[in-house]
Amino acid sequence: MKINSKYINEYKNILQSTDLQKGYQEFVKFFRGFRTYLAENLPEYKFTGNIVENNMDYSYFQFSNDDLQSKGLKFVIAFTHNKFEYEIWLSGMNRKIQINYHGKLGKAKHKYIMSPDPNRFDYILKEKLFDEVNYDDCEKLFDTAITNIKVFSEKVSKMV
């Protein structure tokens, strides 16, 4: 096995010389609380049980309703670590469904970012969930998220 020791040593140094680990723990605490708040305040959706942490590329949780599920679709709230952004995604339950809807929605007029390749990326459409994030007022942030989720959901529902 070949390992790049430079990156492991850099990781060790960052952990020992910064509060990176505490910052990450606070992020996970926030993201779990965010998911719980949305699940309590968006009863028309069914939320998955946990958040998924994907190698610090992105963390996410999923939710859907009966209409989306009947079409093989779901919404995802994703946090992209390297951009430090929260996004809402429309995704397929599997690649076949995702590719099918990508073709349909690619012809529709909308303002959302389309996946460049629905076979490689885990979304069909996406949009930033927040313009700015203020962690000192989480309730206001969560309420903004609910508003933005409802707008995204209404617009996407008309297209699918």
Protein Blocks (a to p, Z undefined) as FASTA:
>chain_A
ZZdfklmmmmmmmmmmmcklmmmmmmmmmmmmmmmmmmmmmmmbccdfbdcdehhlagcd
ddddfklmmnopacdddddfklopacdddddfbfklmmmmmmmmmmpccfbdcdfblklp
ccfbdcdfbfbdcfklmmlmmmmmmmmmmmmmmmmmmmZZ
